[in-house]
Amino acid sequence: MGINVILKDGSVKEFEKGTTLYEVASSISEGFARNVIAGVVNGVEVGIGYKLEEDSKVNFLMFDDEEGKEIFRHTSSHILAQAVKRLYPNAKLAIGPAIDNGFYYDIDLEERVTPEILEKIEAEMKKITKEDLKIESYSLPREEAMKLMQEMGEDYKVELIRDLPEDSVISFYKQGEFVDLCRGPHLPSTKKVKAFKLLSIAGAYWRGDEKNKMLQRIYGTSFEKKKDLDDYLNMLEEAKKRDHRKLGRELELFMISEVGPGFPFFLPKGTVLKNKLLEYWRDVHTKAGYVEIETPIILSKELWETSGHWHHYKENMYTLQIDGEDYAIKPMNCPGGMIEYKSRMHSYRDFPIRVGEIGRVHRHELSGALHGLMRARAFTQDDAHIFMLPEQIKDEIKGVARLIDDVYKTFGFKYHVELSTRPEDSMGTDQEWEIAENGLREALEEMGLEYKLNAGDGAFYGPKIDFHLQDCIGRTWQCGTIQLDMQLPQRFDLTYVGSDGEKHRPVMIHRVAFGSIERFIGILIEHFAGKFPVWIAPVQVKILPISDKFLDYAKKLREDMFSQGIRVEIDSRAEKIGYKIREAQLEKVPYMIVVGEKEAESGNVSVRSRDKGELGAMETADFIEMVQQEDKSKTMNEQ
């Protein structure tokens, strides 16, 4: 008796019961089948050896699919673990998931993993892939599974199994002599993983708990093709050169001191950069009809209980006592914004109300998670809250999307959009969610913005739109977000008087454009490799006198430029001009002006561009006008 298989394109094919996914793929073409990673049968991911026993909807996963990459790299983590166990039989395995751009495995090993040991593990992994070991799955009842792991000495696996319900059936995957606890699916054999590289070692507490043992986490990445691996490794090398922590130190933008781990110090040049961004933010938002407020950094426990943070987020908050009462340093601006809204009565005629806040927030991040400006314990959020009527949702979403689009285009970023819908654990009625999701979806579609749908990945209080920007070396960063919130207006009992004279609940949007301004600065540092465009460069012009003889003329030039709004410095050191030029290049200053006898006599300037090289002699007024025009028009660097 045959079964019907509905493929992704809607076509229907008939097969015998027990036909494998690989055989279905082969019926399309042998070449297609060779490139298949796994499949999705009736919404469930399965390996390509899966046998079809009933009518099914089938979709095939390739490496280009996110799910395909995850399966490919999860299999890679098993190959890593097998190699470790071959070389170090006494090693104990913890967990080994696929992650963005790679995979890792946490291992309890007495030997400290060094770069030399990484090379040995990588060599053993190559042997395993050449052995073409078939990867097979099987299941055991919980007690048998626990006994197997105890016999193998895998204490961490035993703990994982012990935490599962007693009636659980535990799945395992076997490749050669190696067995690992895993839900799968995996590749059919180890042979397909040919292009891989072990990248680094880090420490990781078991289950992320500082009270548990520190394990060694081995990171790696893998690709289908060696060229893709090489391209990725080249990108990592380029990323190292652009590391914002390194450039931030070299360019004297910011520092992290041992007196405040995770709390950045902005130096004079970094403060100029930050203030230019805030100046731009305020200009954009004023034009878009926002008003700006400022709410306190420290607020009472009662407020955080009302918002829900005291019970659901307290471990990430810094708390203190004032006059014997509990308070918290704010981890986000929203609750303060609710209090500001409630400070006066509102009518339906007031809406939409667009309120922005550049607010300082503090969150207790684990020390191991800190990463310069990208992951800090203190940062500045460019929050805004929009209060509106239900019928205004679509237009306001479109307005925010246009604003974020303008911001990212100003910095030369490309981006993609993701729409996340109602999760299983959510609050609000079906009708509220339908109105909210339709508002977001229709706004995106009317604007012609392509988006990826993340079904069930919204916040528990409402659906959201996320903006993922792409930097010049291809990395993506989630920055802007638009979230519809059905929780805080209820928790804080926000109301307005409608046209019927009755009280109603407003609809609210949370949104950020930069996200964390500190993190956005980190992204900008790496995107531009420290070569900021003129309009945000901390120093726009560096004047380089050939000798002290021309210092007075250099000072006059500086005064002229400074009086016309140009950020300018003089290098007055008793160094040779070639050295001064090299130093200014290292400081990545957009323009250098060499001042000598010819310039002093003519009253002109000799201009050198960071990006274009020698520009030659120019009249001072023309040069000032050129810099001012680049500043005003926010001209971008040639990438």
C-alpha positions as CSV (number, residue, x, y, z in Angstrom):
1,M,0.0,0.0,0.0
2,G,1.4,3.4,-1.0
3,I,1.6,6.6,0.9
4,N,1.4,10.2,-0.4
5,V,4.3,12.6,0.2
6,I,3.6,16.4,-0.2
7,L,6.8,18.3,-1.1
8,K,7.5,21.9,-0.3
9,D,6.4,23.1,-3.8
10,G,3.0,21.4,-3.2
11,S,3.6,18.5,-5.6
12,V,2.5,15.1,-4.4
13,K,4.5,11.8,-5.0
14,E,3.5,8.3,-4.1
15,F,6.0,5.9,-2.4
16,E,6.0,2.5,-0.7
17,K,5.5,2.5,3.1
18,G,9.0,2.4,4.8
19,T,10.6,4.6,2.1
20,T,13.4,6.7,3.6
21,L,13.8,10.4,3.3
22,Y,17.0,9.8,1.4
23,E,15.1,7.7,-1.2
24,V,12.5,10.5,-1.6
25,A,15.3,13.0,-2.1
26,S,17.0,10.7,-4.7
27,S,13.7,10.5,-6.6
28,I,14.1,14.3,-7.2
29,S,17.8,13.8,-8.3
30,E,20.9,12.1,-7.0
31,G,22.7,15.5,-6.8
32,F,19.9,16.9,-4.7
33,A,20.0,13.9,-2.4
34,R,23.8,14.4,-1.9
35,N,23.3,17.9,-0.6
36,V,20.4,17.2,1.8
37,I,21.3,17.5,5.5
38,A,18.1,16.3,7.0
39,G,14.3,16.7,6.6
40,V,11.2,18.0,8.3
41,V,8.3,15.5,8.3
42,N,4.9,16.9,9.4
43,G,6.8,19.8,11.2
44,V,9.3,17.5,13.0
45,E,13.0,17.5,12.1
46,V,14.4,14.1,11.4
47,G,17.5,12.5,9.8
48,I,17.5,11.5,6.2
49,G,17.4,7.8,7.1
50,Y,13.9,8.3,8.6
51,K,11.3,5.9,7.2
52,L,7.9,7.3,6.1
53,E,5.0,5.1,7.3
54,E,2.0,7.4,6.5
55,D,0.9,10.3,4.3
56,S,3.3,13.2,5.1
57,K,4.3,16.7,4.4
58,V,8.1,16.7,3.7
59,N,10.6,19.5,3.5
60,F,14.3,18.9,3.0
61,L,17.0,20.9,4.8
62,M,20.2,22.0,3.2
63,F,23.3,23.6,4.7
64,D,22.0,27.0,3.6
65,D,19.0,26.6,5.9
66,E,19.5,27.7,9.5
67,E,18.1,24.4,10.7
68,G,20.5,22.6,8.3
69,K,23.5,24.4,9.6
70,E,22.5,23.6,13.2
71,I,22.2,19.9,12.5
72,F,25.5,19.9,10.5
73,R,27.3,21.7,13.4
74,H,25.7,19.6,16.1
75,T,27.1,16.5,14.4
76,S,30.4,18.4,14.3
77,S,30.3,18.8,18.1
78,H,29.8,15.0,18.4
79,I,32.9,14.4,16.3
80,L,34.8,16.8,18.5
81,A,33.6,14.9,21.7
82,Q,34.5,11.5,20.1
83,A,38.0,12.8,19.3
84,V,38.5,14.0,22.9
85,K,37.4,10.7,24.3
86,R,39.8,8.8,22.0
87,L,42.7,10.9,23.1
88,Y,41.6,11.4,26.7
89,P,39.4,8.4,27.8
90,N,39.1,9.8,31.3
91,A,37.5,13.0,30.0
92,K,33.9,13.6,31.1
93,L,31.5,15.2,28.6
94,A,28.9,17.9,29.6
95,I,27.0,19.5,26.7
96,G,27.9,20.3,23.1
97,P,25.3,22.4,21.2
98,A,25.4,24.1,17.8
99,I,25.6,27.9,18.1
100,D,25.6,30.8,15.7
101,N,28.5,30.3,13.3
102,G,29.7,27.1,15.0
103,F,29.6,24.7,17.9
104,Y,31.2,24.0,21.3
105,Y,31.6,21.2,23.8
106,D,32.0,21.6,27.5
107,I,34.5,19.0,28.8
108,D,35.8,18.1,32.3
109,L,39.4,17.3,31.6
110,E,42.4,17.3,34.0
111,E,44.8,18.4,31.3
112,R,44.6,22.1,30.4
113,V,43.7,22.3,26.8
114,T,46.4,24.2,25.0
115,P,46.7,25.3,21.3
116,E,48.9,22.2,20.8
117,I,46.2,19.9,22.3
118,L,43.6,21.6,20.0
119,E,45.7,20.6,17.0
120,K,45.8,17.0,18.2
121,I,42.1,16.9,18.7
122,E,41.5,18.5,15.3
123,A,43.8,15.8,13.7
124,E,41.8,13.1,15.4
125,M,38.5,14.6,14.1
126,K,39.9,14.4,10.6
127,K,40.5,10.7,11.1
128,I,36.9,10.2,12.3
129,T,35.5,12.0,9.3
130,K,37.6,9.8,7.0
131,E,36.4,6.7,8.7
132,D,32.8,7.5,7.4
133,L,31.2,6.3,10.6
134,K,27.5,5.7,10.3
135,I,25.5,7.7,12.8
136,E,22.6,5.7,14.3
137,S,20.0,6.6,16.8
138,Y,18.4,4.4,19.5
139,S,16.3,5.0,22.7
140,L,16.4,3.7,26.2
141,P,14.1,4.0,29.2
142,R,15.3,6.5,31.8
143,E,16.7,4.0,34.3
144,E,18.6,2.1,31.6
145,A,19.9,5.3,30.1
146,M,21.1,6.4,33.5
147,K,22.8,3.0,34.1
148,L,24.6,3.2,30.7
149,M,25.9,6.7,31.4
150,Q,27.0,5.6,35.0
151,E,28.9,2.6,33.5
152,M,30.6,5.0,31.0
153,G,31.6,7.4,33.8
154,E,29.7,10.3,32.3
155,D,28.6,12.0,35.5
156,Y,27.2,15.1,33.8
157,K,25.0,13.1,31.5
158,V,23.7,11.1,34.5
159,E,22.7,14.4,36.1
160,L,20.9,15.6,33.0
161,I,19.0,12.3,32.8
162,R,18.2,12.4,36.5
163,D,16.4,15.7,36.0
164,L,14.0,14.2,33.4
165,P,10.6,12.7,34.4
166,E,10.7,9.0,35.4
167,D,8.7,7.9,32.4
168,S,11.0,9.5,29.9
169,V,12.5,7.7,27.0
170,I,16.0,8.9,26.3
171,S,17.5,9.1,22.8
172,F,21.1,8.3,22.0
173,Y,23.3,8.6,18.9
174,K,26.1,6.2,18.2
175,Q,29.0,6.6,15.7
176,G,31.6,3.9,15.9
177,E,32.6,3.3,19.5
178,F,31.2,6.6,20.6
179,V,27.8,7.1,22.2
180,D,26.2,10.4,23.2
181,L,23.0,11.5,24.9
182,C,21.2,13.6,22.3
183,R,17.7,14.4,20.9
184,G,19.1,14.7,17.3
185,P,18.7,14.6,14.4
186,H,22.2,14.3,12.9
187,L,23.9,13.7,9.6
188,P,23.8,10.1,8.3
189,S,27.6,9.7,8.8
190,T,30.7,11.5,9.9
191,K,32.0,11.7,6.3
192,K,30.1,14.8,5.4
193,V,31.9,17.0,7.9
194,K,35.1,17.8,6.0
195,A,35.7,21.5,6.4
196,F,36.1,22.4,10.1
197,K,38.3,24.2,12.5
198,L,38.7,24.4,16.3
199,L,39.0,28.0,17.2
200,S,39.4,28.7,20.9
201,I,39.1,27.5,24.5
202,A,37.2,29.2,27.3
203,G,36.1,28.4,30.8
204,A,32.4,27.7,31.5
205,Y,30.7,26.7,34.7
206,W,28.6,23.6,34.6
207,R,25.0,24.7,33.9
208,G,26.2,28.4,34.0
209,D,26.3,28.3,37.9
210,E,29.3,29.9,39.5
211,K,28.9,27.4,42.4
212,N,29.6,24.5,40.0
213,K,32.9,23.2,38.6
214,M,34.6,25.2,35.9
215,L,34.7,23.1,32.7
216,Q,36.8,23.7,29.5
217,R,34.7,24.8,26.6
218,I,36.2,24.1,23.1
219,Y,34.8,26.2,20.3
220,G,34.8,25.3,16.7
221,T,33.1,25.9,13.4
222,S,32.3,23.8,10.3
223,F,31.1,24.2,6.8
224,E,30.2,22.0,3.8
225,K,32.9,23.6,1.6
226,K,36.5,24.4,2.4
227,K,36.1,27.8,0.6
228,D,33.3,28.8,2.9
229,L,35.5,27.8,5.9
230,D,38.4,29.8,4.5
231,D,36.2,32.9,3.9
232,Y,34.9,32.6,7.5
233,L,38.4,32.3,9.0
234,N,39.5,35.3,7.0
235,M,36.5,37.2,8.3
236,L,37.6,36.3,11.9
237,E,41.1,37.5,11.2
238,E,39.7,40.8,9.9
239,A,37.4,41.0,13.0
240,K,40.4,40.6,15.3
241,K,42.0,43.7,13.6
242,R,38.8,45.6,14.1
243,D,38.2,44.5,17.7
244,H,36.6,47.5,19.4
245,R,38.4,46.8,22.7
246,K,41.8,47.0,21.0
247,L,40.9,50.1,18.8
248,G,39.0,51.8,21.7
249,R,42.3,51.6,23.7
250,E,44.5,52.7,20.8
251,L,42.2,55.6,19.7
252,E,41.7,56.7,23.3
253,L,37.9,56.3,23.1
254,F,37.1,54.3,26.2
255,M,38.6,52.1,28.9
256,I,37.5,49.4,31.3
257,S,39.2,49.7,34.7
258,E,39.8,47.0,37.3
259,V,37.9,49.2,39.7
260,G,34.7,48.7,37.7
261,P,34.6,45.5,35.6
262,G,31.8,45.9,33.1
263,F,31.5,49.6,33.7
264,P,33.0,51.6,30.8
265,F,34.9,54.9,31.2
266,F,34.5,57.1,28.2
267,L,37.6,59.2,27.5
268,P,37.4,62.7,26.0
269,K,37.5,61.5,22.3
270,G,35.0,58.7,23.0
271,T,32.7,61.2,24.8
272,V,32.7,63.4,21.7
273,L,31.7,60.4,19.6
274,K,28.9,59.4,22.0
275,N,27.6,63.0,22.2
276,K,27.6,63.3,18.4
277,L,25.4,60.2,18.3
278,L,23.1,61.5,20.9
279,E,22.9,64.9,19.1
280,Y,21.9,63.1,15.9
281,W,19.4,60.9,17.9
282,R,17.7,64.0,19.4
283,D,17.5,65.7,16.0
284,V,15.9,62.7,14.3
285,H,13.4,62.3,17.1
286,T,12.4,65.9,17.5
287,K,11.6,66.0,13.7
288,A,9.6,62.8,14.2
289,G,7.4,64.3,16.9
290,Y,8.9,62.8,20.0
291,V,9.3,64.6,23.3
292,E,12.1,63.6,25.7
293,I,11.9,62.8,29.3
294,E,14.4,61.7,32.0
295,T,13.4,59.2,34.8
296,P,15.4,58.4,38.0
297,I,18.1,55.7,38.0
298,I,17.0,54.4,41.5
299,L,13.4,53.5,42.2
300,S,11.5,51.7,44.9
301,K,10.9,47.9,45.2
302,E,7.2,48.6,45.0
303,L,7.6,49.9,41.4
304,W,9.6,46.8,40.4
305,E,7.1,44.5,41.9
306,T,4.3,46.2,39.9
307,S,6.4,45.9,36.7
308,G,7.2,42.2,37.5
309,H,11.0,42.7,37.5
310,W,11.4,42.1,41.2
311,H,10.1,38.6,40.9
312,H,11.3,37.7,37.4
313,Y,14.5,39.7,36.9
314,K,15.9,40.4,40.4
315,E,19.1,38.3,39.8
316,N,20.1,40.7,37.1
317,M,19.4,43.9,39.2
318,Y,21.5,45.8,41.6
319,T,19.5,46.4,44.8
320,L,20.1,48.6,47.8
321,Q,18.4,50.0,50.9
322,I,17.5,53.7,51.5
323,D,16.0,54.7,54.9
324,G,15.4,51.0,55.7
325,E,13.4,50.4,52.4
326,D,14.3,48.3,49.4
327,Y,15.2,50.0,46.1
328,A,16.8,49.0,42.8
329,I,19.0,50.6,40.2
330,K,16.9,50.4,37.0
331,P,17.8,47.7,34.5
332,M,15.5,49.3,32.0
333,N,13.6,52.6,31.5
334,C,10.1,51.3,30.9
335,P,8.6,51.4,34.4
336,G,9.7,55.0,34.9
337,G,8.1,55.8,31.7
338,M,4.8,54.4,33.0
339,I,5.0,56.6,36.0
340,E,5.6,59.6,33.8
341,Y,2.5,58.7,31.7
342,K,0.3,58.4,34.8
343,S,1.4,61.8,36.1
344,R,-1.5,63.5,34.2
345,M,-4.8,62.6,32.6
346,H,-5.0,61.7,28.9
347,S,-7.7,62.0,26.3
348,Y,-8.1,60.0,23.1
349,R,-7.3,63.4,21.4
350,D,-3.8,63.3,22.8
351,F,-2.7,60.2,20.8
352,P,-0.3,59.2,19.5
353,I,2.0,60.3,22.3
354,R,5.7,59.6,21.4
355,V,8.0,59.8,24.4
356,G,11.8,59.2,24.2
357,E,14.4,58.7,26.9
358,I,18.1,58.4,26.7
359,G,18.4,56.4,30.0
360,R,21.3,55.0,31.9
361,V,20.6,51.4,33.0
362,H,22.5,48.8,35.0
363,R,22.3,45.0,34.8
364,H,24.3,42.4,36.7
365,E,26.0,40.4,34.0
366,L,28.2,37.4,34.9
367,S,31.9,38.3,34.6
368,G,32.5,35.7,32.0
369,A,29.9,37.3,29.7
370,L,31.4,40.8,29.7
371,H,32.8,41.9,26.4
372,G,33.9,45.6,26.2
373,L,31.1,47.8,25.1
374,M,29.2,44.9,23.5
375,R,28.2,43.3,26.9
376,A,28.5,45.7,29.8
377,R,26.9,46.1,33.2
378,A,26.1,49.8,32.7
379,F,24.9,51.3,29.4
380,T,22.6,53.8,27.8
381,Q,19.4,52.8,26.1
382,D,17.7,55.1,23.5
383,D,14.3,54.0,24.6
384,A,11.0,55.4,23.3
385,H,7.4,54.5,24.3
386,I,4.5,55.3,22.0
387,F,1.0,55.4,23.5
388,M,-1.8,55.1,20.9
389,L,-5.3,54.0,20.0
390,P,-5.7,50.5,18.5
391,E,-6.5,52.0,15.1
392,Q,-3.2,53.9,15.1
393,I,-1.0,50.8,15.5
394,K,-0.2,50.3,11.9
395,D,0.7,53.9,11.1
396,E,2.9,54.2,14.2
397,I,4.7,50.9,13.4
398,K,5.4,52.3,9.9
399,G,6.6,55.5,11.3
400,V,9.1,53.8,13.7
401,A,10.2,51.4,10.9
402,R,10.9,54.4,8.6
403,L,12.8,56.2,11.4
404,I,15.0,53.1,12.1
405,D,15.6,52.7,8.3
406,D,16.8,56.3,8.1
407,V,19.1,55.8,11.1
408,Y,20.8,52.7,9.7
409,K,21.1,54.1,6.2
410,T,22.8,57.2,7.6
411,F,25.6,54.9,8.9
412,G,25.6,52.8,5.7
413,F,24.2,49.7,7.2
414,K,22.2,47.1,5.4
415,Y,19.7,45.1,7.5
416,H,17.1,42.5,7.5
417,V,13.8,42.3,9.5
418,E,12.3,39.5,11.6
419,L,8.7,39.4,12.9
420,S,8.2,37.3,16.1
421,T,4.7,36.2,17.0
422,R,2.8,34.9,20.1
423,P,4.7,32.4,22.2
424,E,3.1,29.5,24.1
425,D,3.5,31.3,27.5
426,S,1.8,34.6,26.8
427,M,-0.7,37.0,28.4
428,G,-3.6,38.7,26.7
429,T,-6.6,37.6,24.8
430,D,-6.7,36.0,21.3
431,Q,-8.3,39.1,19.9
432,E,-5.6,41.4,21.4
433,W,-2.8,39.2,19.9
434,E,-4.6,39.1,16.5
435,I,-4.9,42.9,16.4
436,A,-1.3,43.3,17.5
437,E,0.2,40.8,15.1
438,N,-1.9,42.0,12.1
439,G,-0.8,45.6,12.8
440,L,2.9,44.6,12.7
441,R,2.5,42.3,9.7
442,E,0.4,44.8,7.6
443,A,2.8,47.7,8.4
444,L,5.8,45.7,7.1
445,E,3.9,44.5,4.0
446,E,2.6,48.0,3.1
447,M,6.1,49.3,3.4
448,G,7.4,46.6,1.1
449,L,9.9,45.4,3.8
450,E,10.7,41.7,3.5
451,Y,10.8,39.9,6.8
452,K,11.5,36.5,8.3
453,L,8.7,35.1,10.4
454,N,9.8,33.7,13.8
455,A,6.6,32.0,14.8
456,G,6.2,31.8,18.6
457,D,9.3,33.8,19.4
458,G,7.6,37.0,20.5
459,A,7.8,38.4,24.1
460,F,5.2,37.1,26.5
461,Y,3.6,40.6,26.6
462,G,3.4,41.1,22.8
463,P,4.8,40.5,19.3
464,K,7.9,42.3,18.1
465,I,9.9,43.3,15.0
466,D,13.7,43.1,15.2
467,F,16.2,44.8,12.9
468,H,19.4,42.9,12.3
469,L,22.0,45.2,10.8
470,Q,25.0,43.9,8.7
471,D,28.5,45.4,9.0
472,C,31.0,45.7,6.3
473,I,32.6,42.3,7.0
474,G,29.3,40.4,6.9
475,R,28.5,40.0,10.6
476,T,24.9,40.7,11.8
477,W,23.9,42.6,15.0
478,Q,20.4,42.8,16.5
479,C,20.0,46.5,17.4
480,G,16.6,48.1,16.6
481,T,13.4,46.6,17.9
482,I,9.7,47.4,18.0
483,Q,7.6,45.6,20.6
484,L,3.9,45.8,21.3
485,D,3.3,45.6,25.0
486,M,0.0,44.4,26.5
487,Q,1.4,43.8,30.0
488,L,2.8,47.1,31.4
489,P,-0.4,49.2,30.5
490,Q,-2.4,46.6,32.5
491,R,0.1,46.3,35.4
492,F,0.3,50.1,35.9
493,D,-3.4,50.6,35.1
494,L,-2.7,53.1,32.3
495,T,-5.9,54.7,31.0
496,Y,-7.2,57.5,28.8
497,V,-10.7,59.0,28.4
498,G,-12.2,57.9,25.1
499,S,-14.7,59.7,22.9
500,D,-17.5,58.0,24.9
501,G,-16.3,59.6,28.1
502,E,-15.3,56.3,29.6
503,K,-11.8,55.1,30.6
504,H,-9.9,52.8,28.2
505,R,-6.5,51.1,28.1
506,P,-4.0,52.6,25.6
507,V,-1.9,50.4,23.3
508,M,1.9,50.8,23.9
509,I,5.0,50.3,21.8
510,H,8.5,49.9,23.2
511,R,11.2,50.7,20.6
512,V,14.9,51.4,20.3
513,A,17.0,52.4,17.3
514,F,20.6,52.1,18.6
515,G,19.6,49.7,21.3
516,S,22.5,50.2,23.7
517,I,24.4,53.3,22.6
518,E,27.6,51.9,24.0
519,R,27.1,48.6,22.1
520,F,26.3,50.6,18.9
521,I,29.5,52.5,19.4
522,G,31.3,49.2,19.6
523,I,29.7,48.1,16.4
524,L,30.6,51.4,14.7
525,I,34.2,51.0,15.8
526,E,34.4,47.6,14.2
527,H,32.4,48.5,11.2
528,F,34.6,51.4,10.3
529,A,37.8,49.9,11.8
530,G,38.1,53.1,13.7
531,K,38.0,55.2,10.5
532,F,34.9,57.2,11.4
533,P,33.3,59.4,8.8
534,V,33.9,63.1,9.3
535,W,30.6,63.9,11.0
536,I,31.2,61.6,14.0
537,A,35.0,61.6,14.0
538,P,36.2,62.8,17.5
539,V,39.0,64.8,15.7
540,Q,38.2,65.9,12.2
541,V,41.4,67.7,11.3
542,K,45.0,67.4,12.6
543,I,47.3,70.3,11.8
544,L,51.0,69.2,11.4
545,P,53.5,72.0,11.5
546,I,56.9,71.1,9.9
547,S,58.7,72.8,12.7
548,D,58.2,75.2,15.7
549,K,58.8,78.1,13.2
550,F,55.3,77.6,11.8
551,L,53.5,76.9,15.1
552,D,51.9,80.4,15.2
553,Y,50.4,79.9,11.8
554,A,49.1,76.5,12.9
555,K,47.5,78.0,16.0
556,K,45.8,80.7,13.8
557,L,44.4,77.9,11.5
558,R,43.2,76.0,14.5
559,E,41.4,79.1,15.9
560,D,39.8,79.8,12.5
561,M,38.6,76.2,12.1
562,F,37.5,75.8,15.7
563,S,35.4,79.0,15.5
564,Q,33.6,77.5,12.6
565,G,32.7,74.3,14.4
566,I,35.5,72.0,13.2
567,R,37.0,69.6,15.7
568,V,40.7,70.3,15.2
569,E,44.0,69.5,17.0
570,I,47.7,70.5,16.5
571,D,50.6,68.1,16.7
572,S,53.2,70.5,18.2
573,R,55.8,67.8,19.1
574,A,59.4,68.3,17.9
575,E,59.2,65.3,15.5
576,K,59.8,65.0,11.8
577,I,56.8,65.6,9.6
578,G,56.8,62.0,8.2
579,Y,56.5,60.7,11.7
580,K,53.6,63.1,12.5
581,I,51.8,62.0,9.3
582,R,52.2,58.3,10.2
583,E,50.9,59.0,13.8
584,A,47.9,60.9,12.5
585,Q,47.2,58.0,10.1
586,L,47.3,55.6,13.0
587,E,44.9,57.9,14.9
588,K,42.7,57.6,11.8
589,V,42.0,61.3,11.6
590,P,40.0,62.1,8.4
591,Y,42.2,65.1,7.4
592,M,45.8,66.2,8.0
593,I,47.0,69.7,7.2
594,V,50.8,70.0,6.7
595,V,52.0,73.5,7.5
596,G,55.3,74.8,6.2
597,E,56.9,77.9,4.7
598,K,54.9,77.8,1.5
599,E,51.6,77.5,3.4
600,A,52.5,80.2,5.9
601,E,53.4,82.6,3.1
602,S,50.4,81.9,0.9
603,G,47.8,81.5,3.7
604,N,46.7,78.3,2.1
605,V,46.8,74.7,3.5
606,S,48.3,71.5,2.1
607,V,45.7,68.7,2.6
608,R,46.1,65.0,3.1
609,S,43.1,62.7,3.3
610,R,43.1,59.6,5.4
611,D,41.1,57.8,2.7
612,K,42.2,59.4,-0.5
613,G,45.8,60.4,0.1
614,E,47.3,63.7,-1.0
615,L,44.8,66.3,-2.1
616,G,47.3,69.1,-2.6
617,A,47.1,72.8,-1.8
618,M,43.7,74.4,-1.0
619,E,42.5,77.8,0.1
620,T,41.7,77.6,3.8
621,A,38.2,78.8,3.3
622,D,37.5,76.1,0.7
623,F,38.9,73.4,2.9
624,I,36.8,74.6,5.9
625,E,33.7,74.6,3.6
626,M,34.5,71.1,2.4
627,V,34.7,69.7,5.9
628,Q,31.6,71.5,7.0
629,Q,29.7,70.1,4.0
630,E,30.8,66.6,4.8
631,D,29.8,67.1,8.4
632,K,26.4,68.5,7.5
633,S,25.5,66.0,4.8
634,K,26.8,63.1,7.0
635,T,29.0,61.8,4.1
636,M,30.1,58.2,4.5
637,N,33.6,56.8,3.9
638,E,34.2,55.0,0.7
639,Q,34.2,51.3,1.9
